[in-house]
Amino acid sequence: MDSWLKGKTAIVIGERDGVQGPSIAKCLEAAGAKVVYAVTECFV
Amino acid sequence: MDPENQAQIKKISDGLEKIKSSNNLIVVLGASDLDGALISAETVTDGDPSFSGPLAGVSLKLPVYHILEPEIRDATPKEVYDENVGIWSLAVEPEKIEKIGKEFKAIREKISA
């Protein structure tokens, strides 16, 4: 069965002290979503 | 949320709106702290609550998810999820993950109402 994420366009806002942008993007892409923007925010 | 990221999100959303494809757009967050994640979620649905960034007063109503939510976890191939996020889903208490899921679901229901 296809994932509901298949065909979705995704914006990813990760966090340095949490789950980082590239890690989230890999998950979404593996599920069939198209990641158009992925970033890791850093609050200091 | 960083003003530069707000500007990018607005640009992407506006661009997809023009080609009538914005209903496919979602935002996925990875913040470790729930309050911070909820502020980011508010920013991409109701607008920047601090009124300092490009999304101030802009209500994009984008469906927003957290990477730890079951909706995302269950839709992702297990081996990829475990490799990239697994450590976090173990490090964060199950009660907190449940709370994140409830809060984000409520936000999505609010924008689709």
Backbone of each chain as nested JSON, in Angstrom:
{
  "chains": [
    {"id": "A", "residues": [
      {"number": 1, "name": "MET", "atoms": {"N": [0.843, -1.199, 0.0], "CA": [0.0, 0.0, 0.0], "C": [0.878, 1.249, 0.0]}},
      {"number": 2, "name": "ASP", "atoms": {"N": [0.492, 2.237, -0.82], "CA": [1.277, 3.468, -0.877], "C": [1.116, 4.281, 0.396]}},
      {"number": 3, "name": "SER", "atoms": {"N": [2.178, 4.969, 0.744], "CA": [2.147, 5.865, 1.886], "C": [1.325, 7.102, 1.523]}},
      {"number": 4, "name": "TRP", "atoms": {"N": [0.611, 7.667, 2.486], "CA": [-0.148, 8.901, 2.2], "C": [0.783, 10.052, 1.871]}},
      {"number": 5, "name": "LEU", "atoms": {"N": [2.064, 9.885, 2.189], "CA": [3.03, 10.942, 1.901], "C": [3.432, 10.971, 0.419]}},
      {"number": 6, "name": "LYS", "atoms": {"N": [3.139, 9.901, -0.286], "CA": [3.519, 9.822, -1.703], "C": [2.855, 10.953, -2.492]}},
      {"number": 7, "name": "GLY", "atoms": {"N": [3.671, 11.711, -3.209], "CA": [3.143, 12.81, -4.007], "C": [3.015, 14.129, -3.27]}},
      {"number": 8, "name": "LYS", "atoms": {"N": [3.236, 14.108, -1.96], "CA": [3.171, 15.359, -1.201], "C": [4.427, 16.192, -1.451]}},
      {"number": 9, "name": "THR", "atoms": {"N": [4.271, 17.479, -1.349], "CA": [5.41, 18.383, -1.392], "C": [5.685, 18.811, 0.038]}},
      {"number": 10, "name": "ALA", "atoms": {"N": [6.939, 18.68, 0.474], "CA": [7.213, 18.902, 1.9], "C": [8.272, 19.975, 2.149]}},
      {"number": 11, "name": "ILE", "atoms": {"N": [7.99, 20.753, 3.171], "CA": [8.962, 21.706, 3.708], "C": [9.406, 21.13, 5.05]}},
      {"number": 12, "name": "VAL", "atoms": {"N": [10.693, 21.071, 5.276], "CA": [11.231, 20.454, 6.496], "C": [11.972, 21.496, 7.329]}},
      {"number": 13, "name": "ILE", "atoms": {"N": [11.543, 21.621, 8.577], "CA": [12.253, 22.519, 9.494], "C": [12.758, 21.663, 10.65]}},
      {"number": 14, "name": "GLY", "atoms": {"N": [14.0, 21.22, 10.544], "CA": [14.59, 20.436, 11.615], "C": [15.21, 21.345, 12.664]}},
      {"number": 15, "name": "GLU", "atoms": {"N": [15.792, 20.717, 13.664], "CA": [16.436, 21.516, 14.72], "C": [17.725, 20.848, 15.146]}},
      {"number": 16, "name": "ARG", "atoms": {"N": [18.723, 21.666, 15.385], "CA": [20.032, 21.122, 15.735], "C": [19.967, 20.247, 16.986]}},
      {"number": 17, "name": "ASP", "atoms": {"N": [19.178, 20.666, 17.98], "CA": [19.08, 19.9, 19.217], "C": [17.942, 18.893, 19.197]}},
      {"number": 18, "name": "GLY", "atoms": {"N": [17.339, 18.727, 18.043], "CA": [16.262, 17.748, 17.904], "C": [16.573, 16.875, 16.706]}},
      {"number": 19, "name": "VAL", "atoms": {"N": [15.558, 16.62, 15.902], "CA": [15.795, 15.853, 14.676], "C": [16.193, 16.855, 13.581]}},
      {"number": 20, "name": "GLN", "atoms": {"N": [17.323, 16.601, 12.943], "CA": [17.851, 17.574, 11.991], "C": [17.187, 17.439, 10.619]}},
      {"number": 21, "name": "GLY", "atoms": {"N": [17.221, 18.543, 9.872], "CA": [16.548, 18.622, 8.58], "C": [16.843, 17.455, 7.636]}},
      {"number": 22, "name": "PRO", "atoms": {"N": [18.124, 17.143, 7.38], "CA": [18.419, 16.072, 6.421], "C": [17.849, 14.71, 6.84]}},
      {"number": 23, "name": "SER", "atoms": {"N": [17.805, 14.445, 8.14], "CA": [17.252, 13.169, 8.621], "C": [15.759, 13.087, 8.326]}},
      {"number": 24, "name": "ILE", "atoms": {"N": [15.071, 14.199, 8.566], "CA": [13.622, 14.227, 8.288], "C": [13.397, 14.075, 6.781]}},
      {"number": 25, "name": "ALA", "atoms": {"N": [14.212, 14.795, 5.997], "CA": [14.06, 14.751, 4.538], "C": [14.232, 13.326, 4.018]}},
      {"number": 26, "name": "LYS", "atoms": {"N": [15.201, 12.591, 4.551], "CA": [15.419, 11.211, 4.094], "C": [14.174, 10.35, 4.331]}},
      {"number": 27, "name": "CYS", "atoms": {"N": [13.566, 10.535, 5.496], "CA": [12.362, 9.759, 5.819], "C": [11.237, 10.083, 4.835]}},
      {"number": 28, "name": "LEU", "atoms": {"N": [11.021, 11.376, 4.601], "CA": [9.9, 11.78, 3.75], "C": [10.12, 11.339, 2.305]}},
      {"number": 29, "name": "GLU", "atoms": {"N": [11.356, 11.461, 1.855], "CA": [11.651, 11.048, 0.477], "C": [11.478, 9.539, 0.32]}},
      {"number": 30, "name": "ALA", "atoms": {"N": [11.883, 8.801, 1.345], "CA": [11.717, 7.345, 1.283], "C": [10.241, 6.96, 1.25]}},
      {"number": 31, "name": "ALA", "atoms": {"N": [9.396, 7.852, 1.792], "CA": [7.953, 7.586, 1.803], "C": [7.281, 8.099, 0.537]}},
      {"number": 32, "name": "GLY", "atoms": {"N": [8.064, 8.726, -0.365], "CA": [7.504, 9.167, -1.637], "C": [7.181, 10.643, -1.738]}},
      {"number": 33, "name": "ALA", "atoms": {"N": [7.516, 11.422, -0.699], "CA": [7.256, 12.866, -0.758], "C": [8.405, 13.579, -1.467]}},
      {"number": 34, "name": "LYS", "atoms": {"N": [8.084, 14.764, -1.99], "CA": [9.117, 15.573, -2.622], "C": [9.488, 16.689, -1.654]}},
      {"number": 35, "name": "VAL", "atoms": {"N": [10.718, 16.686, -1.2], "CA": [11.155, 17.711, -0.243], "C": [11.72, 18.887, -1.037]}},
      {"number": 36, "name": "VAL", "atoms": {"N": [11.067, 20.051, -0.9], "CA": [11.501, 21.216, -1.681], "C": [12.352, 22.173, -0.851]}},
      {"number": 37, "name": "TYR", "atoms": {"N": [12.319, 22.007, 0.452], "CA": [13.117, 22.888, 1.317], "C": [13.362, 22.155, 2.625]}},
      {"number": 38, "name": "ALA", "atoms": {"N": [14.637, 22.026, 2.986], "CA": [14.965, 21.36, 4.254], "C": [16.066, 22.15, 4.934]}},
      {"number": 39, "name": "VAL", "atoms": {"N": [15.833, 22.468, 6.185], "CA": [16.787, 23.279, 6.921], "C": [16.855, 22.788, 8.364]}},
      {"number": 40, "name": "THR", "atoms": {"N": [17.98, 23.072, 9.006], "CA": [18.115, 22.744, 10.433], "C": [18.292, 24.055, 11.186]}},
      {"number": 41, "name": "GLU", "atoms": {"N": [17.301, 24.377, 12.019], "CA": [17.406, 25.622, 12.783], "C": [18.291, 25.42, 13.994]}},
      {"number": 42, "name": "CYS", "atoms": {"N": [18.909, 26.486, 14.402], "CA": [19.835, 26.43, 15.527], "C": [19.555, 27.619, 16.438]}},
      {"number": 43, "name": "PHE", "atoms": {"N": [19.133, 27.332, 17.659], "CA": [18.849, 28.421, 18.6], "C": [19.959, 28.492, 19.628]}},
      {"number": 44, "name": "VAL", "atoms": {"N": [20.649, 29.6, 19.658], "CA": [21.714, 29.743, 20.666], "C": [21.459, 30.968, 21.504]}}
    ]},
    {"id": "B", "residues": [
      {"number": 1, "name": "MET", "atoms": {"N": [10.42, 31.1, 14.724], "CA": [11.055, 30.536, 13.531], "C": [11.895, 31.612, 12.856]}},
      {"number": 2, "name": "ASP", "atoms": {"N": [13.042, 31.181, 12.381], "CA": [13.976, 32.061, 11.684], "C": [13.269, 32.826, 10.55]}},
      {"number": 3, "name": "PRO", "atoms": {"N": [13.423, 34.163, 10.493], "CA": [12.754, 34.95, 9.449], "C": [13.097, 34.481, 8.032]}},
      {"number": 4, "name": "GLU", "atoms": {"N": [14.321, 34.021, 7.848], "CA": [14.71, 33.556, 6.503], "C": [13.897, 32.32, 6.105]}},
      {"number": 5, "name": "ASN", "atoms": {"N": [13.675, 31.443, 7.066], "CA": [12.871, 30.251, 6.781], "C": [11.409, 30.622, 6.548]}},
      {"number": 6, "name": "GLN", "atoms": {"N": [10.93, 31.599, 7.288], "CA": [9.564, 32.077, 7.065], "C": [9.417, 32.597, 5.637]}},
      {"number": 7, "name": "ALA", "atoms": {"N": [10.416, 33.343, 5.186], "CA": [10.37, 33.901, 3.831], "C": [10.349, 32.79, 2.786]}},
      {"number": 8, "name": "GLN", "atoms": {"N": [11.148, 31.759, 3.005], "CA": [11.191, 30.638, 2.056], "C": [9.852, 29.907, 2.017]}},
      {"number": 9, "name": "ILE", "atoms": {"N": [9.287, 29.674, 3.177], "CA": [8.002, 28.964, 3.248], "C": [6.921, 29.765, 2.516]}},
      {"number": 10, "name": "LYS", "atoms": {"N": [6.92, 31.072, 2.723], "CA": [5.928, 31.931, 2.063], "C": [6.117, 31.872, 0.545]}},
      {"number": 11, "name": "LYS", "atoms": {"N": [7.373, 31.926, 0.116], "CA": [7.669, 31.907, -1.314], "C": [7.205, 30.581, -1.945]}},
      {"number": 12, "name": "ILE", "atoms": {"N": [7.51, 29.471, -1.276], "CA": [7.116, 28.156, -1.803], "C": [5.594, 28.037, -1.848]}},
      {"number": 13, "name": "SER", "atoms": {"N": [4.952, 28.45, -0.755], "CA": [3.492, 28.35, -0.686], "C": [2.843, 29.221, -1.764]}},
      {"number": 14, "name": "ASP", "atoms": {"N": [3.329, 30.438, -1.94], "CA": [2.776, 31.338, -2.963], "C": [2.992, 30.753, -4.357]}},
      {"number": 15, "name": "GLY", "atoms": {"N": [4.181, 30.175, -4.571], "CA": [4.494, 29.592, -5.873], "C": [3.569, 28.435, -6.206]}},
      {"number": 16, "name": "LEU", "atoms": {"N": [3.29, 27.585, -5.233], "CA": [2.409, 26.438, -5.466], "C": [0.96, 26.885, -5.622]}},
      {"number": 17, "name": "GLU", "atoms": {"N": [0.614, 27.952, -4.915], "CA": [-0.744, 28.503, -5.012], "C": [-1.034, 28.921, -6.463]}},
      {"number": 18, "name": "LYS", "atoms": {"N": [-0.023, 29.512, -7.084], "CA": [-0.183, 29.996, -8.471], "C": [-0.457, 28.852, -9.438]}},
      {"number": 19, "name": "ILE", "atoms": {"N": [0.142, 27.693, -9.163], "CA": [-0.112, 26.569, -10.084], "C": [-1.161, 25.608, -9.5]}},
      {"number": 20, "name": "LYS", "atoms": {"N": [-1.909, 26.119, -8.521], "CA": [-3.021, 25.372, -7.904], "C": [-2.568, 24.028, -7.333]}},
      {"number": 21, "name": "SER", "atoms": {"N": [-1.404, 24.04, -6.737], "CA": [-0.874, 22.79, -6.211], "C": [-0.571, 22.879, -4.717]}},
      {"number": 22, "name": "SER", "atoms": {"N": [-1.057, 23.942, -4.088], "CA": [-0.697, 24.168, -2.689], "C": [-1.366, 23.168, -1.735]}},
      {"number": 23, "name": "ASN", "atoms": {"N": [-2.432, 22.483, -2.212], "CA": [-3.099, 21.536, -1.311], "C": [-2.263, 20.272, -1.061]}},
      {"number": 24, "name": "ASN", "atoms": {"N": [-1.155, 20.149, -1.8], "CA": [-0.268, 19.006, -1.581], "C": [0.87, 19.317, -0.645]}},
      {"number": 25, "name": "LEU", "atoms": {"N": [0.931, 20.56, -0.2], "CA": [2.085, 21.016, 0.591], "C": [1.9, 20.727, 2.082]}},
      {"number": 26, "name": "ILE", "atoms": {"N": [2.927, 20.152, 2.688], "CA": [2.915, 19.935, 4.144], "C": [4.223, 20.474, 4.727]}},
      {"number": 27, "name": "VAL", "atoms": {"N": [4.202, 20.717, 6.033], "CA": [5.41, 21.14, 6.742], "C": [5.686, 20.1, 7.828]}},
      {"number": 28, "name": "VAL", "atoms": {"N": [6.933, 19.664, 7.922], "CA": [7.3, 18.679, 8.956], "C": [8.403, 19.268, 9.823]}},
      {"number": 29, "name": "LEU", "atoms": {"N": [8.171, 19.238, 11.132], "CA": [9.103, 19.838, 12.09], "C": [9.881, 18.767, 12.853]}},
      {"number": 30, "name": "GLY", "atoms": {"N": [11.02, 19.181, 13.392], "CA": [11.829, 18.233, 14.157], "C": [12.285, 18.764, 15.506]}},
      {"number": 31, "name": "ALA", "atoms": {"N": [11.68, 19.861, 15.956], "CA": [12.115, 20.477, 17.216], "C": [11.97, 19.518, 18.381]}},
      {"number": 32, "name": "SER", "atoms": {"N": [12.95, 19.546, 19.28], "CA": [12.918, 18.621, 20.412], "C": [12.009, 19.126, 21.527]}},
      {"number": 33, "name": "ASP", "atoms": {"N": [11.825, 20.443, 21.584], "CA": [11.013, 20.945, 22.683], "C": [9.611, 21.281, 22.167]}},
      {"number": 34, "name": "LEU", "atoms": {"N": [8.628, 20.788, 22.888], "CA": [7.236, 20.87, 22.428], "C": [6.78, 22.31, 22.251]}},
      {"number": 35, "name": "ASP", "atoms": {"N": [7.139, 23.183, 23.191], "CA": [6.69, 24.574, 23.086], "C": [7.236, 25.234, 21.82]}},
      {"number": 36, "name": "GLY", "atoms": {"N": [8.518, 24.982, 21.549], "CA": [9.133, 25.545, 20.347], "C": [8.469, 25.005, 19.097]}},
      {"number": 37, "name": "ALA", "atoms": {"N": [8.169, 23.71, 19.103], "CA": [7.521, 23.09, 17.947], "C": [6.133, 23.687, 17.73]}},
      {"number": 38, "name": "LEU", "atoms": {"N": [5.432, 23.955, 18.822], "CA": [4.076, 24.509, 18.694], "C": [4.107, 25.945, 18.168]}},
      {"number": 39, "name": "ILE", "atoms": {"N": [5.141, 26.697, 18.549], "CA": [5.271, 28.065, 18.025], "C": [5.53, 28.017, 16.516]}},
      {"number": 40, "name": "SER", "atoms": {"N": [6.409, 27.088, 16.093], "CA": [6.671, 26.936, 14.654], "C": [5.403, 26.501, 13.926]}},
      {"number": 41, "name": "ALA", "atoms": {"N": [4.648, 25.588, 14.551], "CA": [3.405, 25.119, 13.939], "C": [2.42, 26.279, 13.792]}},
      {"number": 42, "name": "GLU", "atoms": {"N": [2.347, 27.121, 14.797], "CA": [1.455, 28.279, 14.733], "C": [1.895, 29.236, 13.61]}},
      {"number": 43, "name": "THR", "atoms": {"N": [3.21, 29.355, 13.463], "CA": [3.75, 30.272, 12.449], "C": [3.309, 29.88, 11.04]}},
      {"number": 44, "name": "VAL", "atoms": {"N": [3.274, 28.572, 10.75], "CA": [2.92, 28.146, 9.383], "C": [1.414, 27.918, 9.192]}},
      {"number": 45, "name": "THR", "atoms": {"N": [0.652, 28.102, 10.272], "CA": [-0.803, 27.977, 10.13], "C": [-1.481, 29.35, 10.29]}},
      {"number": 46, "name": "ASP", "atoms": {"N": [-1.26, 29.982, 11.441], "CA": [-1.926, 31.265, 11.726], "C": [-1.061, 32.491, 11.453]}},
      {"number": 47, "name": "GLY", "atoms": {"N": [0.244, 32.289, 11.342], "CA": [1.15, 33.427, 11.162], "C": [2.113, 33.546, 12.331]}},
      {"number": 48, "name": "ASP", "atoms": {"N": [3.151, 34.322, 12.144], "CA": [4.209, 34.479, 13.146], "C": [3.665, 35.146, 14.414]}},
      {"number": 49, "name": "PRO", "atoms": {"N": [3.621, 34.411, 15.541], "CA": [3.058, 34.999, 16.754], "C": [3.907, 36.142, 17.323]}},
      {"number": 50, "name": "SER", "atoms": {"N": [5.159, 36.207, 16.917], "CA": [6.011, 37.301, 17.425], "C": [5.89, 38.548, 16.535]}},
      {"number": 51, "name": "PHE", "atoms": {"N": [5.17, 38.424, 15.444], "CA": [4.959, 39.535, 14.509], "C": [6.257, 40.179, 14.041]}},
      {"number": 52, "name": "SER", "atoms": {"N": [7.308, 39.366, 13.939], "CA": [8.588, 39.941, 13.531], "C": [9.068, 39.421, 12.18]}},
      {"number": 53, "name": "GLY", "atoms": {"N": [8.515, 38.326, 11.711], "CA": [9.008, 37.737, 10.461], "C": [8.055, 37.951, 9.297]}},
      {"number": 54, "name": "PRO", "atoms": {"N": [8.438, 37.458, 8.115], "CA": [7.612, 37.617, 6.917], "C": [6.222, 36.975, 7.03]}},
      {"number": 55, "name": "LEU", "atoms": {"N": [6.047, 36.047, 7.943], "CA": [4.727, 35.41, 8.092], "C": [3.849, 36.112, 9.137]}},
      {"number": 56, "name": "ALA", "atoms": {"N": [4.287, 37.252, 9.641], "CA": [3.454, 38.024, 10.582], "C": [2.147, 38.403, 9.892]}},
      {"number": 57, "name": "GLY", "atoms": {"N": [1.037, 38.009, 10.487], "CA": [-0.27, 38.344, 9.916], "C": [-0.63, 37.542, 8.677]}},
      {"number": 58, "name": "VAL", "atoms": {"N": [0.188, 36.538, 8.335], "CA": [-0.067, 35.719, 7.137], "C": [-0.527, 34.333, 7.585]}},
      {"number": 59, "name": "SER", "atoms": {"N": [-1.74, 33.988, 7.234], "CA": [-2.302, 32.722, 7.682], "C": [-2.248, 31.704, 6.536]}},
      {"number": 60, "name": "LEU", "atoms": {"N": [-1.166, 30.939, 6.472], "CA": [-0.99, 29.999, 5.363], "C": [-1.832, 28.729, 5.521]}},
      {"number": 61, "name": "LYS", "atoms": {"N": [-2.184, 28.423, 6.77], "CA": [-2.99, 27.221, 7.063], "C": [-2.385, 25.947, 6.456]}},
      {"number": 62, "name": "LEU", "atoms": {"N": [-1.083, 25.802, 6.557], "CA": [-0.436, 24.603, 6.019], "C": [-0.566, 23.448, 7.001]}},
      {"number": 63, "name": "PRO", "atoms": {"N": [-0.876, 22.261, 6.5], "CA": [-0.917, 21.098, 7.399], "C": [0.488, 20.872, 7.972]}},
      {"number": 64, "name": "VAL", "atoms": {"N": [0.585, 20.822, 9.28], "CA": [1.899, 20.723, 9.905], "C": [1.986, 19.452, 10.753]}},
      {"number": 65, "name": "TYR", "atoms": {"N": [3.126, 18.797, 10.661], "CA": [3.351, 17.53, 11.365], "C": [4.665, 17.599, 12.11]}},
      {"number": 66, "name": "HIS", "atoms": {"N": [4.805, 16.739, 13.114], "CA": [6.091, 16.562, 13.781], "C": [6.628, 15.189, 13.388]}},
      {"number": 67, "name": "ILE", "atoms": {"N": [7.927, 15.112, 13.163], "CA": [8.528, 13.865, 12.688], "C": [8.285, 12.693, 13.656]}},
      {"number": 68, "name": "LEU", "atoms": {"N": [8.082, 12.991, 14.934], "CA": [7.869, 11.904, 15.899], "C": [6.42, 11.412, 15.941]}},
      {"number": 69, "name": "GLU", "atoms": {"N": [5.537, 12.11, 15.235], "CA": [4.132, 11.698, 15.263], "C": [3.922, 10.346, 14.589]}},
      {"number": 70, "name": "PRO", "atoms": {"N": [2.985, 9.539, 15.102], "CA": [2.698, 8.234, 14.487], "C": [2.318, 8.35, 13.009]}},
      {"number": 71, "name": "GLU", "atoms": {"N": [1.624, 9.434, 12.62], "CA": [1.207, 9.606, 11.216], "C": [2.412, 9.581, 10.28]}},
      {"number": 72, "name": "ILE", "atoms": {"N": [3.498, 10.204, 10.706], "CA": [4.697, 10.254, 9.867], "C": [5.491, 8.951, 10.034]}},
      {"number": 73, "name": "ARG", "atoms": {"N": [5.637, 8.528, 11.269], "CA": [6.411, 7.302, 11.533], "C": [5.839, 6.116, 10.749]}},
      {"number": 74, "name": "ASP", "atoms": {"N": [4.521, 5.949, 10.831], "CA": [3.89, 4.786, 10.206], "C": [3.883, 4.863, 8.683]}},
      {"number": 75, "name": "ALA", "atoms": {"N": [4.083, 6.084, 8.134], "CA": [4.059, 6.247, 6.679], "C": [5.455, 6.14, 6.074]}},
      {"number": 76, "name": "THR", "atoms": {"N": [6.453, 5.983, 6.93], "CA": [7.842, 5.958, 6.467], "C": [8.379, 4.528, 6.543]}},
      {"number": 77, "name": "PRO", "atoms": {"N": [9.166, 4.098, 5.523], "CA": [9.765, 2.758, 5.618], "C": [10.526, 2.614, 6.955]}},
      {"number": 78, "name": "LYS", "atoms": {"N": [10.234, 1.533, 7.656], "CA": [10.745, 1.373, 9.023], "C": [12.269, 1.498, 9.105]}},
      {"number": 79, "name": "GLU", "atoms": {"N": [12.973, 0.871, 8.161], "CA": [14.431, 0.894, 8.277], "C": [14.988, 2.3, 8.101]}},
      {"number": 80, "name": "VAL", "atoms": {"N": [14.346, 3.103, 7.245], "CA": [14.806, 4.486, 7.032], "C": [14.494, 5.319, 8.273]}},
      {"number": 81, "name": "TYR", "atoms": {"N": [13.311, 5.11, 8.816], "CA": [12.912, 5.867, 10.012], "C": [13.826, 5.527, 11.178]}},
      {"number": 82, "name": "ASP", "atoms": {"N": [14.057, 4.247, 11.373], "CA": [14.907, 3.817, 12.49], "C": [16.317, 4.381, 12.364]}},
      {"number": 83, "name": "GLU", "atoms": {"N": [16.821, 4.404, 11.15], "CA": [18.186, 4.872, 10.935], "C": [18.326, 6.376, 11.188]}},
      {"number": 84, "name": "ASN", "atoms": {"N": [17.307, 7.137, 10.809], "CA": [17.414, 8.597, 10.882], "C": [16.765, 9.227, 12.105]}},
      {"number": 85, "name": "VAL", "atoms": {"N": [15.745, 8.607, 12.632], "CA": [14.977, 9.216, 13.715], "C": [14.9, 8.3, 14.936]}},
      {"number": 86, "name": "GLY", "atoms": {"N": [15.26, 7.023, 14.736], "CA": [15.066, 6.024, 15.777], "C": [15.577, 6.424, 17.137]}},
      {"number": 87, "name": "ILE", "atoms": {"N": [16.748, 7.014, 17.171], "CA": [17.345, 7.374, 18.459], "C": [16.461, 8.371, 19.21]}},
      {"number": 88, "name": "TRP", "atoms": {"N": [15.81, 9.273, 18.437], "CA": [14.942, 10.268, 19.082], "C": [13.643, 9.656, 19.569]}},
      {"number": 89, "name": "SER", "atoms": {"N": [13.119, 8.723, 18.771], "CA": [11.859, 8.129, 19.229], "C": [12.085, 7.285, 20.478]}},
      {"number": 90, "name": "LEU", "atoms": {"N": [13.348, 6.885, 20.704], "CA": [13.659, 6.164, 21.944], "C": [13.974, 7.133, 23.081]}},
      {"number": 91, "name": "ALA", "atoms": {"N": [14.606, 8.259, 22.737], "CA": [15.045, 9.207, 23.768], "C": [13.892, 10.015, 24.36]}},
      {"number": 92, "name": "VAL", "atoms": {"N": [12.859, 10.241, 23.556], "CA": [11.733, 11.048, 24.033], "C": [10.705, 10.12, 24.684]}},
      {"number": 93, "name": "GLU", "atoms": {"N": [10.205, 10.547, 25.849], "CA": [9.254, 9.71, 26.581], "C": [7.997, 9.47, 25.73]}},
      {"number": 94, "name": "PRO", "atoms": {"N": [7.448, 8.248, 25.782], "CA": [6.233, 7.947, 25.001], "C": [5.092, 8.924, 25.292]}},
      {"number": 95, "name": "GLU", "atoms": {"N": [4.999, 9.399, 26.545], "CA": [3.925, 10.34, 26.891], "C": [4.094, 11.648, 26.12]}},
      {"number": 96, "name": "LYS", "atoms": {"N": [5.365, 12.033, 25.945], "CA": [5.628, 13.289, 25.24], "C": [5.292, 13.137, 23.748]}},
      {"number": 97, "name": "ILE", "atoms": {"N": [5.634, 11.972, 23.191], "CA": [5.309, 11.731, 21.782], "C": [3.795, 11.744, 21.583]}},
      {"number": 98, "name": "GLU", "atoms": {"N": [3.093, 11.151, 22.553], "CA": [1.63, 11.124, 22.483], "C": [1.071, 12.546, 22.549]}},
      {"number": 99, "name": "LYS", "atoms": {"N": [1.686, 13.366, 23.416], "CA": [1.232, 14.744, 23.571], "C": [1.492, 15.534, 22.276]}},
      {"number": 100, "name": "ILE", "atoms": {"N": [2.676, 15.341, 21.699], "CA": [2.998, 16.005, 20.428], "C": [1.945, 15.632, 19.382]}},
      {"number": 101, "name": "GLY", "atoms": {"N": [1.638, 14.341, 19.298], "CA": [0.647, 13.862, 18.338], "C": [-0.702, 14.528, 18.54]}},
      {"number": 102, "name": "LYS", "atoms": {"N": [-1.135, 14.616, 19.801], "CA": [-2.442, 15.222, 20.092], "C": [-2.465, 16.702, 19.731]}},
      {"number": 103, "name": "GLU", "atoms": {"N": [-1.413, 17.407, 20.135], "CA": [-1.367, 18.862, 19.896], "C": [-1.345, 19.169, 18.393]}},
      {"number": 104, "name": "PHE", "atoms": {"N": [-0.525, 18.416, 17.659], "CA": [-0.417, 18.686, 16.222], "C": [-1.707, 18.29, 15.49]}},
      {"number": 105, "name": "LYS", "atoms": {"N": [-2.315, 17.223, 15.935], "CA": [-3.575, 16.808, 15.322], "C": [-4.638, 17.894, 15.529]}},
      {"number": 106, "name": "ALA", "atoms": {"N": [-4.644, 18.46, 16.735], "CA": [-5.618, 19.518, 17.041], "C": [-5.379, 20.737, 16.146]}},
      {"number": 107, "name": "ILE", "atoms": {"N": [-4.123, 21.051, 15.903], "CA": [-3.797, 22.192, 15.029], "C": [-4.301, 21.928, 13.611]}},
      {"number": 108, "name": "ARG", "atoms": {"N": [-4.087, 20.696, 13.128], "CA": [-4.52, 20.367, 11.757], "C": [-6.047, 20.376, 11.645]}},
      {"number": 109, "name": "GLU", "atoms": {"N": [-6.708, 19.892, 12.694], "CA": [-8.176, 19.889, 12.663], "C": [-8.719, 21.313, 12.664]}},
      {"number": 110, "name": "LYS", "atoms": {"N": [-8.01, 22.192, 13.391], "CA": [-8.44, 23.589, 13.467], "C": [-8.357, 24.259, 12.092]}},
      {"number": 111, "name": "ILE", "atoms": {"N": [-7.279, 23.971, 11.344], "CA": [-7.137, 24.652, 10.048], "C": [-8.05, 24.058, 8.971]}},
      {"number": 112, "name": "SER", "atoms": {"N": [-8.449, 22.797, 9.178], "CA": [-9.303, 22.2, 8.148], "C": [-10.782, 22.407, 8.46]}},
      {"number": 113, "name": "ALA", "atoms": {"N": [-11.07, 22.966, 9.627], "CA": [-12.477, 23.171, 10.025], "C": [-13.111, 24.307, 9.226]}}
    ]}
  ]
}
